[in-house]
Amino acid sequence: MNFKISFKNSIRKAIKVLLILLTPYAFVAQNVNLETDKLIYEFNDEILVQASVDAKFDSVKMSAFENVKSISKAKLSSQSSSIKGQLGIKQTISYRLRPLDSGRIEIKSPTFYFNGKEVIGESIFITITSSKLSENDFSIDGQNITITLPRAQLQYINIKPEDIKTAYEEISFFRTKFTSQEKNELAIQAEKQIKESVPSLGILVTAETNATLFVDNFLKNLGYKNINIHFSTPKKPLP
């Protein structure tokens, strides 16, 4: 009888010790911390977004993008931490976006799943500026005006993977058809090739010619007689 009681007590102590050992890792995510590297961007800037949770999640679902497009795969990083003697883990999803429009834009939080429970952070808002002109780009003397315009740039190319149509597909017996991820990678590769070929297509030259005509007519309607339009030195092209 004493042996049975002693055995039961030993089991209870072992369970208590096990619970004590496991307790420091039994963190439940309380919130999602969503942030960007800054709050104001120019139109051709990349937007770095990071969504962090204070526990290890089972899976994550990216939010739908509006007025921005994804230009990189989401990357996962983990960091251990110790708070009041308890061990925890912080996991962060990082990804990059490109603006498709100017103005105030909402960045929505991804959805994280913990044991079947959804955890979503609050949205954040950023501002995208489109104007490249400043007071230093104007010189006015009576009815004479000199203006320096920014060089034409390719702002963005938006090839959606779901819009890619397969005209011909030849695959070996040992592999399946192209996945959505592979189609997305092909779209990114196609965008890169289009950007590299833009100078030879003459698109930017045509854009600057049209801009000159538009600004010249606009300023004439404002009453200026002598109009000089120049373009600034070329800037580094989009990556």
trRosetta pair geometry for C-beta under 8 A, 3 or more apart (Angstrom, degrees):
i j d omega theta_ij theta_ji phi_ij phi_ji
1 4 5.8 -51 -153 30 32 109
1 5 6.6 27 151 -14 64 104
2 5 5.7 -54 -148 38 36 110
2 6 6.1 36 153 -19 67 108
3 6 5.7 -56 -146 40 29 112
3 7 6.2 32 153 -22 64 107
4 7 5.7 -54 -147 35 29 112
4 8 6.4 30 154 -19 64 105
5 8 5.8 -54 -149 35 32 110
5 9 6.4 32 152 -19 65 106
6 9 5.7 -54 -148 36 31 112
6 10 6.4 34 152 -22 64 105
7 10 5.7 -54 -152 33 32 113
7 11 6.6 33 150 -20 64 103
8 11 5.7 -52 -152 33 34 112
8 12 6.4 34 151 -20 66 104
9 12 5.6 -52 -148 35 34 112
9 13 6.3 34 154 -18 66 105
10 13 5.8 -54 -148 37 31 111
10 14 6.3 33 153 -21 64 106
11 14 5.7 -56 -149 36 31 112
11 15 6.4 31 153 -20 65 105
12 15 5.7 -54 -149 35 32 110
12 16 6.4 32 152 -20 65 105
13 16 5.6 -53 -148 35 33 112
13 17 6.3 34 154 -19 66 105
14 17 5.8 -53 -149 36 31 112
14 18 6.3 33 152 -20 64 107
15 18 5.6 -54 -149 36 31 114
15 19 6.4 32 153 -20 65 105
16 19 5.7 -54 -149 35 31 111
16 20 6.4 32 152 -20 65 105
17 20 5.6 -54 -149 35 32 112
17 21 6.4 30 153 -18 65 106
18 21 5.8 -56 -149 36 31 110
18 22 6.2 19 156 -12 66 111
19 22 5.9 -62 -143 43 30 104
19 23 6.1 49 156 -45 66 100
20 23 5.8 -38 -146 9 28 120
21 24 7.6 -57 180 20 32 99
22 25 6.0 -73 -167 46 53 103
22 26 6.1 59 141 -41 82 108
23 26 5.5 -56 -145 20 36 117
23 86 7.5 -81 123 -125 84 109
24 85 7.4 -100 -107 129 121 69
24 86 4.3 -169 -135 -148 83 70
24 87 4.5 62 149 30 120 80
24 88 7.6 -118 169 -53 77 61
25 87 6.1 -11 -76 83 71 102
25 88 7.7 160 -123 -100 44 44
27 54 6.3 -105 160 131 131 88
27 55 4.5 -164 107 -97 100 103
27 86 7.6 131 -70 146 103 121
27 88 4.7 72 -53 -125 157 100
27 89 7.2 180 48 31 141 71
28 55 6.0 -23 -148 -53 14 163
28 114 6.8 125 -150 146 75 154
29 32 7.4 35 167 -66 125 68
29 53 4.5 -14 -129 -176 135 110
29 54 5.5 146 -121 55 68 70
29 55 4.1 -122 -54 30 81 112
29 57 6.8 5 -29 -76 149 93
29 112 6.7 -39 93 106 168 141
29 114 5.7 -176 24 -46 112 152
29 119 5.4 64 102 -177 124 180
30 54 6.4 -3 25 44 84 128
31 53 7.7 -165 96 -125 37 70
31 54 7.6 41 51 5 65 110
31 119 7.4 -168 -131 -178 21 115
31 121 6.4 82 173 -107 78 86
32 51 5.8 -4 -179 -171 109 97
32 52 7.1 151 -162 73 58 42
32 53 5.6 -31 -105 -83 71 87
32 109 5.3 110 107 -167 141 139
32 110 7.6 -154 -162 63 150 73
32 112 6.2 161 -87 5 122 125
32 119 5.9 145 -40 136 106 98
32 120 6.4 -65 17 177 142 20
32 121 2.9 -109 86 -52 106 106
32 122 8.0 173 74 11 92 53
33 51 7.2 157 79 -156 50 46
33 52 4.5 -17 59 59 103 97
33 53 7.6 179 18 -74 77 37
33 121 6.6 -154 -42 -121 10 145
34 49 7.2 -11 -166 -170 88 96
34 50 7.5 166 -148 89 44 49
34 51 5.0 -7 -101 -106 77 82
34 107 7.0 -174 159 112 127 107
34 109 4.7 -117 -58 -98 145 95
34 121 4.4 157 -20 108 109 144
34 122 6.8 -148 35 69 119 57
34 123 7.4 -44 83 -130 154 23
34 124 5.5 -157 111 -14 108 114
35 49 7.6 162 88 -152 37 55
35 50 5.6 -16 64 62 83 92
35 52 8.0 -6 16 6 102 104
35 124 6.8 95 -109 -45 37 166
36 39 6.9 127 74 -83 117 46
36 47 5.8 -38 -145 -172 125 92
36 48 6.3 130 -158 77 67 60
36 49 5.5 -31 -96 -97 79 64
36 50 7.7 158 -93 18 30 74
36 107 6.6 118 -52 19 121 167
36 124 6.5 -164 -7 103 102 142
36 126 5.8 -10 40 -74 163 133
37 47 7.6 -176 28 -161 94 48
37 48 4.3 47 -21 57 118 114
38 41 6.7 133 84 -67 108 78
38 126 7.8 87 103 -137 61 116
39 126 5.5 -157 -160 -125 49 75
39 127 6.5 39 145 18 77 90
40 126 7.1 -178 -80 -172 28 82
40 127 4.8 -15 -112 68 74 104
40 129 6.6 28 -177 -17 97 111
41 45 4.0 -135 -168 63 104 140
41 47 6.0 -64 -66 -82 163 92
41 99 6.5 169 100 -34 129 132
41 126 6.3 28 2 159 107 125
41 127 7.2 166 27 87 66 53
41 128 5.4 -23 73 -109 94 67
41 129 7.2 -176 89 20 41 76
42 45 4.9 112 56 -27 71 107
42 128 7.5 60 177 -161 12 67
42 129 5.7 -45 -110 68 54 91
42 130 8.0 121 -162 -96 64 26
42 132 7.8 63 -151 -90 122 84
43 99 5.7 -113 -151 79 54 132
43 102 5.9 -48 -92 -80 104 99
43 128 6.0 80 -96 174 59 104
43 129 6.9 -103 -39 88 76 47
43 130 4.9 57 -58 -110 128 65
43 155 5.9 -37 138 -143 119 113
44 99 8.0 -95 -71 47 19 104
44 153 6.3 -34 -73 123 152 142
44 155 5.9 -120 -83 -137 91 62
44 156 7.8 -167 -114 -53 70 81
44 238 5.8 -119 -169 -90 116 108
45 99 7.2 45 58 0 77 113
46 71 6.8 -100 -128 60 103 141
46 96 5.1 -10 -179 -168 113 118
46 97 7.3 140 -167 68 63 40
46 98 6.3 -41 -112 -87 62 73
46 239 7.9 -24 -47 43 130 119
47 68 6.7 -49 36 -143 144 140
47 96 6.5 142 72 -161 52 60
47 97 4.2 -26 63 63 111 93
47 98 7.1 -175 13 -77 92 23
47 99 7.0 98 -27 -46 122 80
47 107 7.5 -154 154 -90 142 137
47 126 6.8 155 -130 71 131 171
48 94 6.9 -10 -171 -165 90 99
48 96 5.7 -27 -97 -101 58 80
49 94 7.1 159 85 -151 53 50
49 95 5.6 -18 62 66 99 76
49 96 7.3 168 17 -95 80 27
49 97 6.2 40 -13 -6 120 111
49 107 6.1 -163 -111 -174 131 141
50 92 5.5 -5 -170 -173 102 114
50 93 7.1 159 -153 80 51 49
50 94 4.9 -12 -101 -100 82 80
51 92 6.9 154 78 -155 41 61
51 93 4.8 -10 58 56 95 100
51 109 6.0 126 -123 -149 129 80
51 110 5.2 170 69 25 171 106
51 112 7.9 -172 140 -48 122 114
51 121 6.4 -165 -144 17 102 142
52 90 5.9 7 -173 180 112 102
52 91 7.0 164 -149 87 63 41
52 92 4.4 -22 -96 -98 86 86
52 93 7.8 -167 -74 22 41 63
53 57 5.8 61 68 -42 154 117
53 90 7.2 173 85 -152 41 60
53 91 5.6 -10 57 60 88 89
53 92 8.0 177 19 -80 59 45
53 112 5.4 93 -57 -113 153 177
53 119 6.8 96 -121 101 130 139
54 88 6.3 -9 175 167 87 135
54 89 7.9 134 178 82 45 45
54 90 5.7 -27 -117 -102 52 79
55 88 7.1 -73 -90 -164 63 97
55 89 6.6 72 -140 68 32 85
55 91 7.5 -41 91 12 28 106
55 114 6.5 42 98 -111 130 137
56 78 7.6 16 -100 -125 91 125
56 89 5.3 21 -49 83 90 136
56 91 6.0 97 -111 -31 50 134
57 60 6.1 70 110 -59 144 91
57 91 6.2 -129 10 67 93 147
57 112 4.5 -88 -123 -170 153 107
57 113 6.2 105 -177 62 102 49
57 114 5.6 -84 -126 -73 71 80
57 119 7.8 -125 -110 44 121 121
58 113 4.9 -65 61 101 103 94
58 114 6.2 152 -3 -108 97 32
58 115 6.8 146 -31 -44 135 34
58 116 8.0 14 33 -39 157 41
59 112 7.8 166 89 -155 43 50
59 113 4.8 3 57 45 81 122
60 74 7.8 -129 95 136 133 158
60 93 6.1 -164 142 -64 171 151
60 110 5.2 28 179 150 108 133
60 111 6.8 156 -159 81 59 50
60 112 5.2 -21 -105 -103 86 65
60 113 7.0 -157 -78 12 38 81
61 110 6.3 166 80 -171 44 85
61 111 4.4 -8 57 58 100 104
61 113 7.5 63 -9 -27 96 108
62 70 7.9 19 169 -77 154 145
62 74 6.6 -157 -78 -46 124 144
62 95 7.7 17 -120 5 128 167
62 110 5.2 -46 -112 -112 43 104
63 108 3.8 -141 155 98 161 112
63 109 6.3 103 -36 80 138 29
63 110 5.6 -130 -19 -91 85 44
63 111 7.1 116 -69 -19 79 82
64 108 7.1 23 54 49 62 144
65 68 5.0 -101 -173 79 110 81
65 69 6.1 126 123 -103 149 33
65 70 6.2 -156 -40 -34 156 85
65 97 6.8 180 -136 -128 131 123
66 105 7.6 -174 98 -158 81 91
66 106 6.9 15 66 63 116 93
66 108 8.0 64 16 -9 101 115
67 99 6.9 -13 149 -156 83 70
67 100 5.2 -153 -168 60 43 95
67 101 4.3 -71 -148 35 102 113
67 103 7.9 -74 -165 62 153 101
67 105 4.9 -140 97 -125 132 114
68 97 4.3 21 167 173 127 127
68 98 6.5 153 -162 72 76 38
68 99 5.7 -46 -103 -106 81 40
68 100 5.9 -164 -89 2 23 92
68 105 6.3 101 -39 172 108 145
68 107 7.4 8 16 -98 155 84
69 97 6.6 146 71 -158 32 77
69 98 5.3 -23 60 57 87 92
69 100 5.8 84 -19 -52 97 115
69 156 7.0 135 31 -176 130 136
69 158 5.6 -164 -64 -119 158 94
70 95 6.4 -30 -139 166 102 125
70 96 7.4 106 -158 82 59 55
70 97 6.0 -49 -97 -103 45 71
71 96 5.2 -58 66 104 93 101
71 97 6.6 133 9 -132 91 19
71 98 4.9 70 -35 -22 130 109
71 188 7.3 123 -156 -122 58 108
72 75 7.8 -31 141 -22 115 100
72 95 5.7 -178 81 -156 94 68
72 96 4.2 56 17 37 124 102
73 95 7.1 -105 127 -117 23 98
74 93 5.2 -6 -175 -171 116 102
74 94 6.9 148 -158 72 62 38
74 95 4.3 -42 -98 -67 69 118
75 93 7.2 147 72 -156 41 51
75 94 4.8 -24 60 62 95 94
75 95 7.0 159 12 -73 70 62
76 91 6.5 -12 -165 -171 95 102
76 92 7.3 150 -153 79 48 49
76 93 5.9 -21 -96 -98 68 67
77 91 7.2 162 84 -153 45 55
77 92 5.0 -15 61 60 92 98
77 94 6.8 22 3 -4 111 115
78 89 5.9 -11 -169 -175 104 110
78 90 7.1 150 -158 80 53 49
78 91 5.1 -19 -102 -101 77 77
78 92 7.7 -178 -80 19 32 72
79 89 7.1 149 77 -160 41 61
79 90 4.7 -19 64 62 94 99
79 91 7.8 178 22 -78 68 34
79 92 7.4 23 2 -4 107 109
80 87 6.7 -22 -169 -166 104 96
80 88 7.3 147 -161 83 56 45
80 89 5.6 -35 -104 -102 57 73
80 90 7.9 -174 -84 19 10 76
81 87 7.5 144 81 -159 45 50
81 88 4.9 -25 68 69 92 94
81 89 7.0 165 19 -93 81 21
81 90 5.8 48 -13 -15 125 107
82 85 6.9 3 179 -118 101 11
82 86 6.8 159 -155 74 61 37
82 87 5.6 -28 -100 -99 78 56
82 88 7.2 165 -89 21 28 78
83 86 5.6 -28 69 60 73 92
83 88 6.1 4 12 4 105 128
93 110 6.1 -15 71 23 154 155
97 107 7.6 -167 18 -116 160 112
98 156 5.5 149 138 -115 129 122
99 102 7.1 62 159 -82 138 48
99 105 6.8 -153 -123 -27 98 163
99 128 4.5 129 -130 -123 155 148
99 156 7.5 -143 84 -49 54 144
100 156 6.1 -107 -106 76 65 162
100 158 6.4 45 -115 -75 122 138
101 105 7.1 143 75 -84 92 117
101 128 6.9 120 101 73 49 147
102 128 4.6 -137 -132 106 52 99
102 129 6.4 35 -149 -155 114 12
102 130 3.7 -66 -75 -37 155 113
103 127 7.3 -86 155 -146 24 66
103 128 6.2 0 39 55 36 92
104 125 5.7 7 -177 -179 98 116
104 126 7.6 164 -152 84 54 34
104 127 5.7 -28 -97 -100 63 72
104 128 8.0 -170 -75 19 17 75
105 125 6.9 156 78 -154 38 66
105 126 5.5 -23 62 64 92 82
105 127 7.5 156 16 -99 79 22
105 128 5.8 38 -9 -10 123 113
106 123 5.1 4 -171 171 101 137
106 124 7.7 149 -155 80 56 34
106 125 5.6 -33 -98 -99 59 79
107 123 6.3 158 77 -164 48 79
107 124 5.1 -15 59 64 104 83
107 125 7.3 -180 15 -90 78 26
107 126 6.3 40 -19 -2 116 108
108 123 5.0 -35 -104 -104 54 103
109 120 5.2 134 89 -174 122 73
109 121 3.6 175 -118 58 156 86
109 122 6.7 80 -28 53 132 17
109 123 6.3 -124 -15 -80 83 51
110 120 7.8 -147 102 -126 33 73
110 121 7.9 33 48 23 56 102
111 118 5.5 -27 -170 -155 110 102
111 119 7.3 140 -164 67 59 43
111 120 5.2 -28 -107 -85 74 95
112 118 7.4 129 72 -159 46 49
112 119 4.7 -29 68 65 98 97
112 120 7.5 173 22 -76 72 43
113 116 6.7 4 -173 -107 103 12
113 117 6.8 146 -155 69 58 41
113 118 6.2 -27 -98 -95 70 54
113 119 7.6 178 -83 18 22 81
114 117 5.1 -29 69 60 80 97
114 119 6.2 27 4 -10 111 122
132 150 4.0 -9 112 -28 149 147
133 137 4.9 -109 -150 56 80 149
133 138 7.7 58 -180 -38 113 96
133 149 7.5 -37 -84 -120 106 55
133 150 7.4 -124 -64 -20 67 99
134 137 5.6 110 55 -4 59 100
135 138 6.2 -66 -161 37 45 104
137 147 6.2 41 145 -160 87 67
137 148 4.5 -119 -151 59 84 89
137 149 7.5 96 -178 -75 131 30
137 232 7.9 -58 -118 -60 111 115
138 145 7.0 -33 -160 -162 87 97
138 146 7.5 140 -162 80 40 58
138 147 5.7 -6 -106 -104 66 79
139 145 7.0 149 81 -157 56 49
139 146 4.3 -5 58 56 108 102
139 147 7.7 -158 27 -67 69 43
140 144 7.2 150 -158 87 45 59
140 145 5.1 -6 -106 -106 74 83
141 144 4.5 -13 68 65 89 109
141 145 7.7 -178 28 -75 61 42
143 223 6.7 -97 -126 137 97 82
143 224 5.5 157 -173 -140 67 49
143 225 4.3 39 142 12 124 101
143 226 6.6 95 115 19 82 80
144 224 7.1 107 -111 -160 11 97
144 225 7.1 -42 -75 63 57 84
144 226 4.3 -12 -114 68 82 113
144 228 7.9 19 -176 0 88 102
145 219 6.0 -135 67 -164 144 138
145 224 4.8 -41 7 -139 120 148
145 226 7.3 157 26 89 56 65
145 227 5.7 -4 66 -115 93 68
145 228 7.2 -166 100 33 50 71
146 228 4.3 -13 -112 69 81 111
146 229 7.9 -172 -154 -74 53 29
146 230 7.2 16 -177 2 93 107
147 215 6.8 -129 83 166 147 139
147 219 7.6 -156 -7 -71 140 148
147 227 7.7 -16 13 -166 105 85
147 228 7.3 159 24 87 59 61
147 229 5.6 -13 68 -113 92 68
147 230 7.4 180 92 32 45 70
148 230 4.9 -27 -109 77 74 97
148 231 7.0 124 -164 -126 70 11
148 232 5.5 82 163 -63 110 81
149 208 7.7 153 97 -140 132 86
149 211 6.1 155 170 138 162 132
149 212 7.7 -139 18 -80 152 67
149 215 6.9 -141 -69 -31 135 165
149 229 6.4 12 -8 -172 114 97
149 230 7.2 174 22 88 72 42
149 231 5.4 -37 71 -106 85 66
149 232 7.1 -130 92 -7 36 84
150 153 7.5 -41 138 -8 111 108
150 231 7.3 20 143 -156 12 78
150 232 5.4 -21 -117 27 46 124
150 235 7.7 -12 -166 -9 99 126
151 204 7.5 19 168 -179 89 122
151 208 7.2 -31 -150 -88 56 125
151 231 5.4 84 -85 174 67 115
151 232 5.9 -103 -25 67 83 80
151 233 7.5 -56 -34 112 127 22
151 234 5.1 70 -69 -110 174 57
151 235 6.2 -176 48 9 123 85
152 204 4.3 167 92 -157 119 80
152 205 7.8 -146 44 -50 142 18
152 207 4.0 125 -136 93 151 124
152 208 4.8 -119 -19 -55 122 85
152 211 6.9 -173 -73 -9 106 141
153 204 7.4 28 -85 -121 23 117
153 235 7.0 -29 -79 61 131 112
153 237 7.2 174 -140 -128 97 64
153 238 7.0 114 177 -30 110 100
154 157 7.0 0 166 -43 119 93
154 195 6.1 -168 82 -123 152 80
154 198 5.3 -97 -47 -112 139 166
154 203 7.5 55 -81 98 101 132
154 204 7.3 -79 -45 -75 81 103
154 237 7.5 29 35 -157 101 98
154 238 6.2 -101 78 16 92 128
157 191 4.5 169 85 -137 127 97
157 194 5.6 122 -111 82 164 139
157 195 6.8 -127 -7 -57 135 89
159 163 7.0 -133 -171 67 60 115
159 164 7.2 56 167 -66 102 96
159 187 4.3 -168 105 -159 112 100
159 190 5.8 -14 32 84 175 123
159 191 5.7 -149 14 -62 119 98
160 163 4.4 80 70 3 95 108
160 164 7.7 -147 97 -22 55 77
160 187 7.2 -70 135 -136 6 154
161 164 5.7 -39 -161 5 43 117
161 180 6.2 89 140 -165 145 74
161 183 4.3 106 -158 118 106 107
161 184 4.5 -44 -72 -79 140 67
161 186 7.9 106 -119 57 89 91
161 187 5.2 -108 -79 -23 71 143
164 183 5.4 -173 55 -166 146 112
164 186 6.9 90 -133 91 162 122
164 187 6.3 -119 -55 -73 130 101
166 169 4.9 -1 178 -43 129 118
166 178 7.4 168 -87 32 133 128
169 177 6.7 34 156 -136 150 94
169 178 7.2 -118 -135 -7 132 107
171 175 5.5 -111 180 80 115 97
171 176 7.5 -18 152 128 159 14
171 177 6.5 -145 -12 -97 158 50
172 175 5.6 64 60 21 88 95
176 179 7.5 59 95 -57 115 86
178 182 4.5 -127 -163 89 86 129
178 183 5.6 103 140 -57 120 85
178 186 7.6 -6 -164 -17 144 139
179 182 4.8 98 52 7 74 101
179 183 7.1 -135 98 -4 41 86
180 183 5.6 -54 -149 37 33 112
180 184 6.4 37 151 -22 65 103
181 184 5.6 -52 -151 33 33 113
181 185 6.5 33 151 -18 64 104
182 185 5.6 -51 -149 36 35 113
182 186 6.5 38 150 -21 65 103
183 186 5.5 -51 -149 35 35 114
183 187 6.5 40 150 -23 65 101
184 187 5.6 -50 -151 31 34 114
184 188 6.6 35 150 -18 64 102
185 188 5.7 -50 -149 34 34 112
185 189 6.4 35 151 -18 65 105
186 189 5.6 -54 -148 38 33 113
186 190 6.3 36 152 -22 66 104
187 190 5.6 -52 -147 35 31 112
187 191 6.5 34 153 -21 64 103
188 191 5.8 -51 -150 33 31 113
188 192 6.6 33 151 -20 63 104
189 192 5.7 -53 -152 34 33 114
189 193 6.6 31 152 -17 65 105
190 193 5.8 -55 -149 37 34 110
190 194 6.4 35 152 -21 66 105
191 194 5.7 -54 -148 35 32 112
191 195 6.4 34 153 -21 65 104
192 195 5.8 -53 -151 33 31 112
192 196 6.5 28 153 -17 64 107
193 196 5.7 -55 -149 36 33 111
193 197 6.4 20 156 -12 66 112
194 197 6.0 -67 -148 43 30 104
194 198 6.8 56 151 -53 64 88
195 198 5.8 -28 -157 -12 34 118
195 237 7.1 142 172 158 107 124
195 238 6.2 -101 -145 76 137 102
197 200 5.6 -63 -167 46 64 108
197 201 6.0 67 138 -32 84 108
198 201 5.7 -64 -149 32 33 114
198 203 5.6 -70 -161 42 84 122
198 204 6.4 72 152 -28 106 106
199 204 6.8 -23 -106 20 54 128
202 205 5.0 -51 -162 41 71 117
202 206 5.9 75 140 -24 85 101
203 206 5.8 -59 -153 38 31 111
203 207 6.3 32 151 -22 66 107
204 207 5.4 -50 -146 34 35 115
204 208 6.5 33 155 -17 66 103
205 208 6.0 -56 -151 36 30 108
205 209 6.5 33 151 -20 64 106
206 209 5.6 -54 -149 34 33 113
206 210 6.4 29 155 -16 66 106
207 210 5.9 -56 -148 39 30 109
207 211 6.2 32 152 -22 64 108
208 211 5.5 -51 -143 36 33 114
208 212 6.4 39 155 -24 64 102
208 231 6.2 -13 -147 -82 129 146
209 212 5.8 -53 -152 31 29 113
209 213 6.7 26 153 -15 63 105
210 213 5.8 -55 -150 37 33 110
210 214 6.3 32 154 -19 66 108
211 214 5.8 -56 -146 37 30 111
211 215 6.1 23 160 -13 67 110
212 215 6.2 -60 -143 41 25 104
212 216 6.0 27 158 -22 63 112
212 229 5.2 155 -134 102 87 150
213 216 5.8 -56 -143 36 26 113
213 217 6.4 22 161 -14 63 108
214 217 6.2 -62 -152 39 26 105
214 218 6.2 26 153 -21 64 112
215 218 5.4 -55 -144 37 32 115
215 219 6.2 27 160 -16 67 107
215 227 8.0 175 125 175 87 134
215 229 5.9 122 91 -109 130 140
216 219 6.2 -59 -147 38 25 105
216 220 6.4 28 154 -21 62 108
216 227 5.5 144 -132 108 75 148
216 229 6.4 -88 -68 -23 90 140
217 220 5.6 -54 -147 34 32 113
217 221 6.5 32 155 -20 64 104
218 221 6.0 -58 -157 33 29 110
218 222 6.9 25 147 -17 62 107
219 222 5.4 -55 -153 35 40 113
219 224 4.6 -32 159 43 97 132
219 227 5.1 127 95 -111 140 135
220 223 7.8 110 180 -25 32 9
220 224 6.3 -89 -91 64 36 77
220 227 6.8 -80 -60 -25 78 144
224 227 5.4 91 120 -72 123 96
232 235 7.7 25 108 -38 114 95
